[in-house]
Amino acid sequence: MRKNESIPQIKKLKRIQPRYVVIISIFLLPTLFISALLELTHTRREIQHVMEEEATTLVEAISASGANAIYSIQEIETLIEEKLLSIARLIDRLEFNNNLTSNKLLDIANENNLNQIFILDTRGKITGSSDPNSEKNNTQYFQAVADFQKILDGQNKKLVIGYVSEKDQNSKLFGVAVKRSRGGAIVVDIDADEILEFKKSIGVGRLMQDISDYKGIDYIVLQDIEGIILASSGITRMQSIESDPFLLTAYTENSKSFRMLEMDDREVFEFVQPFILYGEPVGLFRIGVKTDHLVQANNRIKRRLIIMSIIMGLFIITAVNLLMVNQNYRIVHTAYQRIQTYSKNILENMTDAVIAIDKDRCITIFNRAASKLFKVHAKQVLEKPCDTVLSADITPLIQTLETGETVDDEEKIIHLENRRLITSINTSVLKNSKGEIDSAFAIIKDQTEKHALEENLRRKEKLTAMGQLASGVAHEIRNPLNAIGMISQRLDKEFEPNQDSEEFHELTKIISAESRRIDTIIQQFLKFARPAKLNLERTNLNELIESTVLLLKSQAEQQNVEITTHLLLQPQLLLDKNQMKQALLNLIRNSLEAVQEKGSIEVRTSLTEFKNEIILEISDTGEGIDRETLPKIFNLYFTSKPKGTGLGLSLVHKIISQHNGRIEVDSEVGKGTTFYIYLPV
């Protein structure tokens, strides 16, 4: 924030002759009265302007944080729905293939922290359950859900039951149902109490309640045409939107507005702004800011006017006037300081980065989260042009300042030295009394880790499903394949045709060879679907990397490719040496195949910000991977090589996942590719 200017000191007055006091009083008294009235108006206008700016910042922060909280909750519920539907479909496949037992059903429920699993016939009768002896073995609490009968009848393939109350219990459940291949339905549910508590803890209501605890805030209310949706404590009744033209105009025209409002014998400065969600207004935010400091200023000025009307002496008039000016300045300054302190505390404690720039593009606000995100201290950037002190691309903020067009949740990839951040940006503008853009600010949310975790989760689920499918196919093929191989060998040894015997033996050999080749592929299936158990031991990661690079040195020299390493001092990790070495070999070999002659490969290790993970980077100067291919490279059997099997990167991903790590990739066509492996310390 900008540094506060010091309050000017009042100089001592020299002694003045009485006659001069009388003469000056006659001329100055009306002037002083007029001056005091003008000052009262000016002071009120300045305080209101300060409150307007700070209230705007507050409501924008509440709106952005509240919307982010709602989007996060909906994303979590979507992930839970998909997980429960996947479990239900897995149970259906197991039952259809006669591989489902009561114990296996119970194991699935326990492993996935499920409340209950029901298998129903077409009449809705329970034919199987993860806990047959449980008193919860009835489905009345969800059979009343709309469209549930369509699942039983086979009309619908799936149904998200959502939140329901468990029979005879105070707890809530969250359930889904899928169509059963043998007719009926399979229902899976989990305890929803923790989800609901989490929604309460990060919801808009909690945020409003926390902010309303500040002394300068009188109330915060979110209401729509129907009435109050959320409100700070102590607020039970507010004037409806339809009955108040001021509120109705702001709601229908989707605009910000300010006013002074009389409420319960007190004056409140009220700021209103629509709450936008998914591009549509869902309510109207009303923030009431206390005007105690404004009332105090008015009262003090009135007292000074009364004193000046009684005492006609120039010395008293001059002294009172100077005192009044000084006091008014202090009141304005104190009011500004108080509101500024509230805003600063809120901004500094926000988890999202907040940056504001003035019309000269100089940075005026740079909170703690912004310093953490951009790795630069606020003192280094405040009051300086953003173009020169920030290496990151903040084009949306600059465009908002220049055009006045704001952006909402715009995804922006920011490159900072060796980091690539995926961010969500919201921008807004502040205008002066003439309607001109005075400054612009942006709320930047770091979505990098969230994107990485979501991508890693989707990749794990996809590879797990493909691995299970591969295992099943392998088991089904292996027995008849062995029979074919044995029969072809017996025919070759024991049977001699009367004609074309040489061709016959050649064909039996081909059958045997192809059978062995298919068996090799099946072995790869099983190796991916059921990888060997990790043999973890304390391992020096540097030595493991150096030994792996040494194995590939000769191949690199033949291709005229330079491999360099930049490693931390002796990081000790719990690893399976053989499997981790296999993963590194696959990645470096891929880089060697991608790099042209006179290229380079760099292997680097570093620590994450909180020093709880080792980052192992493998970068090459190869041809790179296009954006369409990049999301597919970890898919089972996906390959762009003419002789590739498509198993290499899938096995690498599985090995890293078994070590409780994750792998990410960044690539640009023509510049090269970098793999990032995160391993827990």
Secondary structure, 3 states (H helix, E strand, C coil): CCCCCCCCCCCCCCCCCHHHHHHHHHHHHHHHHHHHHHHHHHHHHHHHHHHHHHHHHHHHHHHHHHHHHHHHHHHHHHHHHHHHHHHHHHHHHHHHCCCCCHHHHHHHHHHCCCCEEEEECCCCCEEEECCCCCCCCCCHHHHCCCCHHHHHHCCCCEEEEEEEECCCCCCEEEEEEEECCCCCEEEEEEECHHHHHHHHHHCHHHHHHHHHCCCCEEEEEEEECCEEEEECCCCCCCCCCCCCHHHHHHHHHCCCEEEEEEECCEEEEEEEEEEEECCEEEEEEEEEEECHHHHHHHHHHHHHHHHHHHCCCHHHHHHHHHHHHHHHHHHHHHHHHHHHHHHHHHHHHCCCEEEEEECCCEEEEECHHHHHHHCCCHHHHECCEHHHHCCCCCHHHHHHHHHCCCCCCEEEEEEECCEEEEEEEEEEEEECCCCCEEEEEEEEEECHHHHHHHHHHHHHHHHHHHHHHHHHHHHHHHHHHHHHHHHHHHHHHHCCCCCCHHHHHHHHHHHHHHHHHHHHHHHHHHHHHCCCCCCCEEEEHHHHHHHHHHHHHHHHHHCCCEEEEECCCCCEEEECHHHHHHHHHHHHHHHHHHCCCCCEEEEEEEECCCCCEEEEEEEECCCCCCCCCHHHCCCCCCCCCCCCCCCHHHHHHHHHHHCCCEEEEEEECCCEEEEEEEEEC
